[in-house]
């Protein structure tokens, strides 16, 4: 009996340890961290989705070649939602419930993220660095939300007063996509104008996927607009400006970071020159003066046989930030340890000109700084410093 008592106590202590040990995190094994992403690979912004995916793959491969994160390799699973919120829900259900991902990283699209997040949050899956600048990505506060993109609202609110004054514009109008993304741009424009005691002279919208913008352009031209805010993405930007050029309508055009892409001038040609866009991360041209950007861009092109874009950088940086946090969380990677790591995270400025990003237990947006670029001779040129809202 004397020998049994210590043995019984030891067994009870061991049982208690197992009873109260935290369950292993979904998507984390001894050798692997499984993460997911939802992209548009076949819809209206498939160009963006493909670029984000390749940027993510580049960084994942780099990390895995260096031994992974605390001994674990990263496994990246990507689903196509074709920029459709309903398909985004189905994709999220597959990644979360079947593939058992640890985190959703760099999911593209505002409406798509809003549709998918409830599926993730039900299973304690983090929404990490979505590729959309909507305030919904960090507000209202949720412990599983982390955002890197300066909100469309803040981009417009800070850029419009400066540019309207510089151009001496008298009638500011807006064309926007009739969804969560477009409304964020519109609200930011209205807030920026309010600081100048101005209002939009005209606003007109279009449905997601539209290809004809003649009626909207005619409406803004008839209103005498000399400054147009664009809540548009790729083909809508090209279609709108192209229609304006054809009809002799020549206002100053300002888009959000959603228009800051090489696809605008590659697909739209010379007619796109003059377009302004807000941005926070620099486009990586292969002949960029910055040697680190040139080196990175050449590495990307060697691997994928195509030029990188700023959306490639978004994907690359999202994985890089995830790796920083997972590394900091240590060998015992769980949702809670990852969150604890992120809540003291400082991501320094990168080679692409992105400003420092900081996170805390109550601050889930890394940075609110943006600046202006303009298309000049078929190339984006930075034309302003960072401005804080």
N, C-alpha and C positions, 0 to 999 in steps of 0.2 A: 504493500500500500504506500509505503514511503517513496518507493521508486515511481509509482504510478502518478502521484500527485504533481510532480514537476512536469511529467510528460503530458498530463491532462491540461495543465495550465498553458503549456507551450502550444498544444493543439488548438485550444480555445483562442489564444492570441493570434495564431495563424489564421484561424477562421474569421476572426474579427477584421484582420487586415484585408482579406479577400472581400469580405462583406462591404467594407467601406471604401475600397479602392475605386477610383474613378474608372469608368468603362473606357476602353481604348477608343480614340477618336475615329470617326468614320473617315475612310480614305487614307489612313496612316497605318502602315505595317512596319515590320522591322527593317525592310529594305526599300520602301517606296512611299511616296506621297502622291496621291492621285488628285489632280485638280482638273476642273472643267472650264470651258468657255463656250459661249454662244455667239456666233458671228452671222453676218449676212454673206453667204457664199454664192447665192443665186438670185438675189433680189435687186432692188434699185440702188443699194450702196454696196454691192458685192465687191467693187474695187477697194473700198475701205476694209471690208471684212477679210479679204484675202491678205491685205497688207498687215493688218493686226495679227493675223494667224502666223504669218511668216516671221514677223518680229518676235513673237512669243517662242516659236520653234528655235530661232537662233539663240536666244538666251537660255532656254531649257537645255539645248545641246551643249552649250558652253559649260553650264553648271554640272551636268551629268558627266562630261568629260573630265571635270576637275574633282570627281568623287561624290557629287551630290550635296545634299544638305544634312550635316551631321550623320553622314553615312547612308542617307536615303536618296535614291534617285527620284527625279520628278517624272511622273507620267502625266502627259497633257492629253486630254480628250476634248475635241472640238465638235460641236453640233451646228448645223445650219438651220436658222430660223427664217431666212429670206426676208428679214426686216418686218416680220409679221408677229404681233404680240401673241396671237393664239398659238402660233408655231413655237414661239419662245417658251410658252408654258409647257408644251409637250416636250420640248428639248430639256427644259429644267427638270421635269419629272423623270426623264430618262437618266440624266446625269446624277441627280440627287438620290433617286430611289433604286435605280438598277446598277449604275456604275459606282455609286457610293463615294462621290467626290468629297474631298475635305473642304474645298473652297471653290467658289465661282470667281474666275479672274478675267478681267477685261471684256466682260459681256458688252456688246455694242448696241446702242439705241436707247432712247429715253423710255418710250412706251413699252419696249420689250423688257427692259429691266424692271419697270414698275409691275409688269404682269408676272414676271418670274420670281421676284423676291419673296412673295408669300410662300411659294413652294420650298424655297431654300430655308427660310427662317423657321419653318415648321420642323425642320430636321437639323437646326443649329448650324447651317452652312453659311459661311461668311460671303458677303458680296464685296469683292475686293477690286478697287480701281476700275470701275466700269468705264467704257469708252463713250461717255456722254457727259456733257457739262450741265446737266439739270441739277437744280438744288435738291430734287427728290433723292439724289444719291447719298445725301448726308442729312437731310431734314425730312420729317422730324427725326430726332435722334433715335438711333437703334444701335445696340452694341455690336451688331453684325455688319454695319455699313462703314466702308472706308472709301473716300473719293479723292482723286488727284486733280480733276479738271476744274479750272476756274469756271464758275457758273456762267451760262449764257446771259443770265440776268445781269450779273456784275460786269461782264465784258461790255455789254451794250450801255449799261448805266454809266460806265466810266469813259468809254470811247466816244460816244455820241456828242456830249457837250464840247469836247476838245475839237472834234473834226467839223462839227456844224459851225462852230465859231471860226475855225480856220478857213472854211470854204464860204463863209458868209451866206449860209443857206437860209432861205426864208420859208420854204414849205417842205417839211419832212414827212415822208410817207413810208408805209411798211407793207411788204408782201411776205406772208408767212405760211408755213405748212400748218394745216388745221389739225394739230395734235399737241401733245405735251411739249415736244421740242419747240415747235413754232411759237407756241404761246409764251414760253420762257423768253425767247428773243423779243417778242412783242412787248411783254411787260417790262423788260429791261430798257427798251427804247422809250417807252412812256415815262418810266422813272427818270431816265437821263434828261429827257426834254423838260420834265417838271422842274428840274433844278434851274432851268433857263426861262421859266415861265412860258413854255411853249407846249403845244399839243400836236399830235399827228394830224396833218391836213387830210390824209386819206389812208385807209388801211384795207387791204384785200387779201384773201386767203386762197388756198388750193388744197385739194385732197391729196393725201400721200399716194405717190405713184403717177400723178398727173404729168402730162407731156406737152400740153398746149397752154401757153400763158399769154396769148394775144389779148384776151379780154381784160386780164389784170393789168397788163402794160398800158392798154388803151385808157383804162380808167385812171391810172396814175398820171398819164400824160395829160389827160383832160383836166385833171385837178391842178396842173401846173407845178408838179413836184420837182424840186431841184436837188433833192437828197432822198435816197431810197434805202431803207434798212431791209436787209434780206434775211428772213428766217427760212433759208433754203439750204439745200445740201449740194449735190453734184449737178445732175442734169437739170434741176430746176433753176440753179444759178446760171448755167450756160444758156438754157432756153430763154430765161427772162432777159438777160443782157443781150443775147443775140437778137431777140425780138425788138428790144429797145433801139439797138443800132440800126436795124432795118427801117424803123419808123421815124428815125431822126430824134429820138428821145434820149437826151444825154445828161442825166442827173449824176451826182456822185453816188456810187453804189458802195455800201458797207455791209459785209457779211460777218457772221460769227466764226469761231474756230472750226465750225462744220464746213465752211467754204475754204478753209486754209489747206489746200491740197494741190499737188501738181496736176491732178486730173483735170482741174478747171482749165488751165492753159494748154495742156496736152490735147484735150478734147475740144475745147472752145476756140483755140487759136488766138490770133491777134486781137480779135474783138473783146477779149477778156482783159486786156491791158487797162490799168486804171482802177480796177477793183481793189477795195480795201478789205482787210479781214483782221479780226482780233485773233491773238494767238499767245501761247505761252511757251511752246516748244518749237525750235527751229527746224525747218525742212532740211534734210541731209543731202545736199547736192554732191555728186561724185567729185566735182572740181572745187568744192568749198575751200575757202582760204584756210579754215581751221584744219590743221593736220589730224587731230584726233577724229574729227567728223569724216574726213576723207578716208582714213584708215578703216573706220567702222563701215562706211558706205561700200568700200571696195570689198570688204569681207562679206557683207550681205550679198552683193552682186555675184561674187564668186560662188557662193553657196546656192543661190536661187536663180541665177541667170536673169535677173531683172534689177532695175534701180530701186533702192529703198525710198520710202516716203515718210512723211511725218507720222502717218498712221502705223508704219512699221516701227517707228520709235515708241509710239504709245504702247504697242504690244510688248516690245523689248523691255521698256521701263517698268511696265506692270509686273512682269515676271521678276525683274531685278529687285523691285521693292518687296515682293512676296518672299523672295529668297532671303533678303536681309532680315525680315521679321521672323521667318521660320528658323533661321540660323540663331537669331537672338533668343528665341523661345527655348532652345536647347534640345537635348535628346528626347525629353518627355513632351513631344509635340501634341498638344490638344487645342481645341478651340479657345479655352481659357488662357493657356500659356501664350498662344499666338496673340490674343487680344492684349494681354499684359505687356508683351513685347512691343506691339504697335503703339500702345498708349504712352510710351516714352520715346517714340521713334523720331529721329531727325534724319531726313534724307538730304544730303548736300546738293548744291547745284551741279548739274551734269554737263557733259560736253555739248549738249544740244541747246544750251542757254536756258534751260528750265530753272526757275528760282528754287531756293531751299524749301523743302516741305516739312512741316512739323505736325505731330499728332499728340493728343492727350486723351484722357478718359472722357472728356467732354467736347473735344475738337476733332471732328472726323473729316474735315476738308484740309488737305495738305497745304494749299496756297491759294490766295485770292488775287494774285498779281497777273495782269495781262498787258500786252502791248500791241501796237499796230504794225502790220505789214501791207505792202501794196504790190500788185503785179506790175512790173515794169519790164518791157521787152521779153515777155514770156517767162519771167522769173520772179519769185517772191523776194522782196527787199524789205528789211526791217526799217521802219520809218519813225519809231518812237521808242522811248524808254518804258519800263514797266510803270504802271500806275496802280496805286492801291485804291479800292473803292472807298 
